[in-house]
């Protein structure tokens, strides 16, 4: 019987929470899969005509990984991906592909893998847990890999009166390139600065202290170095703040930007688009709700269920 999986987009780091924080956004990739004698992948929407259509497709690799982990023989699968998450924009398209494949594969293989097992598998495949934790669990996630390769992740609620405005430039960026510009070590003062800010960020969100987010979204670990890749970023950040944003940060490794706004984010979205256009780069901004469900197996009879 075919399975249908829905996986949200994600924004990682949230400024100071480098490789630790992620949030799931109500923008989705859909995966439909059924067992077959060979692997075929059809892609519609974002990435159509560009992503692999065979066994090297990341979703297909995730399906096989789930079968292997469950101890089930894998012959193949017929997979259809309908993608709304733009690739190479810092919105977790790779994480969504791994999670979508793993959850679909687990369902096809009998559902024996726990959520913790799926999280560990996805983290090993992706290389870090921030995006995959948010994609799998939904909400605002705090994730931490352990010495034994396991991953601990907790999903937290977020205030409903915040708008999460995402600006998606027309240009793309490589995560590998964005990591390559980071230094091997940072001054102790910068490390302390980020520990303070990420603690304040979590406290401000949980206690609904929106005014504290202005300071809490600052970062010294990755954004100062990555601005060299996105010279238009300071102008867009300043425009967002002038329009009322509490803060504006890189979404993951970029180039997308994420702004937090108290109330309606429409004005901030317009300001970000205009500032980006003035810098000679096209792009679109819009506010997204927070996805609280994470990756779900969708059933026509029963609705969405967790993996």
Buried (B, 14 or more C-beta within 10 A) or exposed (E): EBBBBBBBBBBBBBBBBBBBBBBBBBBBBBBBBBBEEEBBBEBEEBBEEEBBBEBEBBBBBBBBBBBBBBEBEBEBBBBBBBBBBBBBBBBBBBBBBBBBBBBBBBBBBEBEBEBEBBBBBBBBBBEBBBBBBBBBBBBBBBBBBEEEEEBEBEBBEBBEEBBBBBBBBEBEBEBEEBBEEBEEEBEEEBEEBBEBBBEBBBEBBEEEEBEBBBBBBBBBBBBEBBBEBBEBBEBBBBBBBEBBBBBBBBBBBBBBBBBBBBEEBBBBBBBBBBBBEEBEBEBBBBBBEBBBBBBBBBEEEEEBEEB
